[in-house]
């Protein structure tokens, strides 16, 4: 059995340690995120022709630190994960350059797989589906402006997120992490009279031409002005011009606002991730929303 570690690159903020780890299993590379804050292992990329070996490798990582394993499986092997105790939580129809990605998960504790908020969140979801959809969001209100973020904005971005979220699933409040993110991904913001009001970003995957729309935040007193719709639409346009064709977002199932924004902009529901990450001070269920232009 071949199982070779190649390297382990660490990025860590005091409040969100994670490790990007690469290994070789049966001659094939595997890349994963050991996410300690969210107590999960997420397989970022794999090319395994031996699913049993991959599953065994994941299972034998330090289970005392993790309670959920996530694999975005391909269409030719997702059922192999299913037959080995994994659960299908969602499908992104265009994740792999127009081919579907199947979110297969393995819960390592009973507590992690249990949710007592699904019924309430289902009511929120049903209400959202009754709302009309739009092809283009309205223009920004007078006095608001939208632009790409630059490093000089970091001192304003960090307190914005600290004021809105009791906890966050990525180290967005770490200046070093945020500076690197601005260099490699898309991060846009809305200001009002020079003050930072709202943000959104796209974490881009150039290999698969997909992008996760994330880091959506807005000060409460400036909500219901379509600022988030304008931000996401602007990011979509920039991504489209660069050849990206799969946009998706993982939104808090308990929050009507962001789910309604994604629905109105033409995103389609792809599934619900149970206790996916810690946000707002606790583990929460997250809805998967997808827009494909393949």
C-alpha positions in Angstrom: 0.0 0.0 0.0 1.6 3.3 -1.1 0.9 6.2 1.1 3.4 9.0 0.8 3.2 12.6 2.3 4.6 15.2 0.0 4.3 18.4 1.9 2.2 20.3 4.5 1.7 24.0 4.0 0.3 25.8 7.0 -1.6 29.0 7.2 -3.0 29.9 10.5 -4.6 32.7 12.4 -5.0 32.5 16.1 -8.7 32.0 15.8 -8.8 29.7 12.7 -5.9 27.2 12.3 -5.9 25.1 9.1 -3.4 23.0 7.3 -3.3 22.3 3.6 -1.8 18.8 3.2 -0.8 16.9 0.1 -0.2 13.2 -0.1 0.3 10.5 -2.7 -2.0 7.4 -2.5 -1.3 4.6 -4.9 0.6 7.0 -7.1 -2.1 9.6 -7.3 -2.1 13.0 -5.6 -4.6 14.0 -2.9 -4.9 17.5 -1.5 -6.9 18.3 1.6 -7.7 20.9 4.1 -7.4 19.9 7.8 -9.8 22.5 9.2 -9.4 22.6 12.9 -11.7 25.4 13.7 -14.6 23.8 11.9 -13.6 20.3 13.0 -13.7 18.9 9.4 -11.5 17.4 6.8 -12.2 18.6 3.3 -10.7 16.9 0.2 -9.8 19.8 -2.1 -8.7 17.6 -5.0 -8.1 13.9 -5.7 -7.3 11.6 -8.5 -7.5 8.3 -6.7 -8.2 5.1 -8.6 -8.4 3.3 -5.3 -11.4 4.7 -3.3 -10.9 2.3 -0.5 -7.4 3.5 0.1 -8.5 7.1 0.0 -11.4 6.5 2.5 -9.1 4.5 4.8 -6.5 7.4 4.7 -9.2 10.0 5.6 -10.7 7.9 8.3 -7.3 7.3 10.0 -6.4 11.0 10.3 -6.7 12.3 13.8 -10.4 11.7 14.5 -10.2 13.3 17.9 -9.8 16.7 16.1 -12.5 16.2 13.4 -16.1 15.2 13.3 -16.9 15.5 9.5 -15.2 14.5 6.3 -16.2 16.2 3.0 -15.4 15.0 -0.5 -16.6 16.6 -3.7 -16.7 13.3 -5.6 -16.9 12.9 -9.4 -19.7 11.3 -11.3 -17.9 8.1 -11.9 -17.2 7.4 -8.2 -19.6 9.2 -5.9 -21.6 6.0 -5.5 -18.5 4.2 -4.3 -18.4 6.7 -1.4 -22.2 6.2 -0.9 -21.7 2.4 -0.6 -19.0 2.9 2.0 -21.1 4.9 4.5 -20.9 8.4 3.1 -24.0 10.6 2.7 -24.9 12.7 -0.3 -25.6 16.3 1.0 -25.5 18.3 -2.3 -24.8 18.4 -6.0 -23.0 21.2 -7.9 -23.9 20.4 -11.5 -21.0 22.2 -13.1 -18.2 22.0 -10.5 -15.7 20.0 -12.5 -15.5 22.1 -15.7 -19.2 21.5 -16.5 -19.4 18.1 -15.0 -21.1 17.5 -11.6 -19.5 17.4 -8.2 -21.2 15.3 -5.5 -20.8 16.5 -1.9 -20.2 13.2 -0.1 -19.8 13.5 3.7 -18.9 11.2 6.5 -20.0 12.1 10.0 -17.6 10.9 12.7 -19.9 11.7 15.7 -23.6 11.5 16.3 -23.8 15.0 17.5 -22.4 16.4 14.2 -25.0 14.7 12.1 -28.0 15.9 14.2 -29.7 19.2 13.6 -32.8 20.6 15.4 -33.3 23.6 13.1 -34.2 21.9 9.8 -37.9 22.4 10.1 -37.6 26.2 10.7 -35.0 26.5 7.9 -37.4 24.6 5.5 -40.0 27.3 6.2 -37.5 30.0 5.3 -36.6 28.2 2.1 -40.2 27.7 1.0 -40.9 31.4 1.5 -37.9 32.4 -0.6 -39.0 30.2 -3.5 -42.2 32.3 -3.7 -40.2 35.5 -4.5 -39.6 36.8 -8.0 -36.3 36.5 -9.8 -34.4 39.2 -11.6 -31.8 39.0 -14.4 -30.0 42.2 -13.4 -30.2 43.8 -9.9 -31.2 47.5 -9.5 -28.5 50.2 -9.5 -26.8 51.2 -6.3 -28.6 53.9 -4.4 -27.4 57.5 -4.5 -24.3 58.0 -2.4 -23.1 54.4 -2.5 -20.1 53.2 -4.6 -18.7 49.8 -5.5 -15.1 48.8 -6.2 -12.5 46.1 -5.8 -10.8 46.0 -2.4 -7.2 46.9 -2.0 -4.7 46.2 0.8 -5.4 49.7 2.3 -9.0 48.5 3.0 -7.9 45.8 5.3 -8.1 48.0 8.5 -11.8 48.6 7.7 -12.7 45.0 6.5 -11.5 43.3 9.7 -13.7 45.4 12.2 -16.7 45.0 9.8 -16.5 41.2 10.1 -15.9 41.3 13.8 -19.0 43.5 14.3 -21.2 41.2 12.3 -20.0 37.6 13.1 -19.4 36.2 16.5 -17.2 33.6 14.7 -16.3 33.0 11.1 -15.3 29.8 9.2 -12.2 31.3 7.6 -9.4 33.6 9.1 -10.9 36.7 7.6 -9.9 38.8 10.5 -6.2 37.9 10.2 -4.4 40.6 8.2 -1.9 38.3 6.7 -4.5 35.9 5.4 -6.7 38.7 4.1 -3.7 40.3 2.3 -2.9 37.0 0.6 -6.6 36.5 -0.3 -6.8 39.9 -2.0 -3.9 39.0 -4.2 -5.2 35.6 -5.4 -9.0 36.1 -5.5 -11.7 38.7 -6.1 -12.9 40.9 -3.2 -15.3 43.8 -3.7 -16.9 46.2 -1.4 -19.5 49.0 -1.2 -18.8 52.3 0.6 -21.0 55.1 1.7 -19.4 58.5 2.2 -16.1 56.8 2.4 -17.2 54.3 5.0 -17.1 50.5 4.3 -20.6 49.2 4.3 -20.7 45.8 2.6 -18.4 43.2 1.1 -18.5 40.0 -1.0 -15.8 37.9 -2.6 -15.1 35.0 -4.9 -12.7 32.3 -4.0 -11.6 31.1 -7.4 -10.6 27.7 -8.6 -8.8 28.2 -11.9 -8.3 24.5 -12.5 -12.1 23.8 -12.6 -13.2 27.3 -13.7 -15.4 27.5 -10.6 -15.8 30.2 -7.9 -17.3 30.2 -4.5 -19.2 33.5 -3.8 -18.4 34.1 -0.1 -17.6 36.7 2.6 -21.0 38.4 2.2 -21.3 41.0 4.9 -23.4 44.2 5.3 -23.9 46.6 8.2 -27.5 46.1 9.5 -28.5 49.7 9.0 -27.7 49.5 5.2 -29.5 46.3 4.4 -32.6 46.0 2.1 -30.9 48.3 -0.4 -29.8 45.6 -2.9 -26.2 46.2 -2.0 -25.4 42.5 -1.9 -27.1 41.8 -5.2 -25.0 44.5 -6.8 -21.8 43.1 -5.3 -22.5 39.5 -6.4 -23.6 40.6 -9.9 -20.5 42.7 -10.3 -18.2 39.8 -9.2 -20.1 37.5 -11.6 -19.4 39.8 -14.5 -15.7 40.0 -13.7 -15.5 36.2 -13.4 -17.4 35.7 -16.7 -14.9 37.9 -18.5 -12.1 35.7 -17.2 -13.7 32.5 -18.4 -15.3 31.2 -15.2 -18.5 29.3 -15.7 -19.6 27.8 -12.4 -20.6 30.1 -9.5 -21.7 28.7 -6.2 -22.3 29.9 -2.7 -22.7 28.2 0.7 -25.2 30.3 2.7 -26.4 30.2 6.3 -29.7 28.3 6.1 -31.1 30.3 9.1 -30.7 33.6 7.3 -33.4 34.6 4.8 -31.6 37.6 3.4 -28.6 36.0 1.7 -30.6 33.0 0.5 -33.2 35.3 -1.0 -30.4 37.3 -2.8 -29.0 34.2 -4.4 -32.4 32.9 -5.5 -33.3 36.3 -7.0 -30.0 36.4 -8.9 -30.8 33.0 -10.6 -28.9 30.6 -8.4 -30.5 27.2 -7.9 -30.6 25.1 -4.8 -28.1 22.3 -4.6 -28.5 20.8 -1.1 -28.1 21.5 2.6 -24.9 20.8 4.5 -25.6 19.8 8.1 -23.6 21.5 10.8 -21.2 22.5 8.1 -19.1 25.2 9.8 -18.9 27.4 12.8 -20.4 30.9 12.1 -22.1 33.3 14.4 -20.7 31.4 17.4 -22.0 27.9 16.7 -22.2 25.2 14.0 -24.9 25.9 11.5 -26.5 24.3 8.5 -25.6 25.8 5.2 -27.5 25.9 1.8 -25.7 25.2 -1.4 -26.7 27.6 -4.3 -25.4 27.2 -7.9 -25.4 29.2 -11.1 -23.9 27.6 -14.2 -23.2 29.2 -17.6 -21.7 26.1 -19.3 
